[in-house]
Amino acid sequence: MAAYNTLTKIIVGTVPSGTEDSSSTGTLSEKINTFWQTLDSSSGAVQSMTAVTIAPHTVAVIIVYLG
């Protein structure tokens, strides 16, 4: 069996207006962008990113990356 050495990050937040900008403090977009910036292209390469609506205006973003 292959050893992929992946980690999974789940970020849950609300998008009340339906749109956001990552430069706005405390928004889901800002949280995703801040996490994304901590990854590097070799040891933290993103394998998958999925967004799922949990409830109206509530989204879970699932990011699988190399650990």
N, C-alpha and C positions, 0 to 999 in steps of 0.2 A: 504494500500500500504506500502511496506517495505521501511525503511529509510536506505539506504546503506552508506551514508556519505562518498562518494568517491570524489576524486579530479582527474583532468586529466592534464597531462603535455605533451605538444607537443614540440619536439626538432627537428628542421630542419637543415640539413647540407649537405655538399658534401663529397663524398668519391672519390677523383680524381683517385687514383691508383687502386681502387677496394678493397683494404685491408688497415686496419689501426690498430694501437695499442693504447690502452687507456693511455699509458704513454707518448704519443706524445702531447705536448701542442697545444691547439687550434683546435684539430681534433674533429669530431663528436663523435668518440669513447670516447674521454676524457670528453666531455660534458655530455654524457650519464652516464659514470662511476661516475663523480662528483655528478650528481643529485642522482643516485642510492645510493651513500654512505650517503646521507642526510636522507634517509628513515630508520626507525627502524622496527623491525619485528612485533611490536604490533600496534602502532598507524599509521605506514606508510606502512603496508603490501601491496605488489603489488598484484593487482587483475588481471591485464591483461597488456601485452606489445605486440604491433604490429608495424611492420615496413612496410612502403609503399613507393614505388618508385614514385617520383613526375616527374622527368625528368632524362635523363641519368646522372648518378653519383650524383643525389640529392635524399635524403631520408628523410622522416618524420618518427620519432619514437614516438608512442603514448603510454604513460604509464598511466594506471588508478590505483590509489592506495587509501587506506583508509585515510580519512582526520581527 
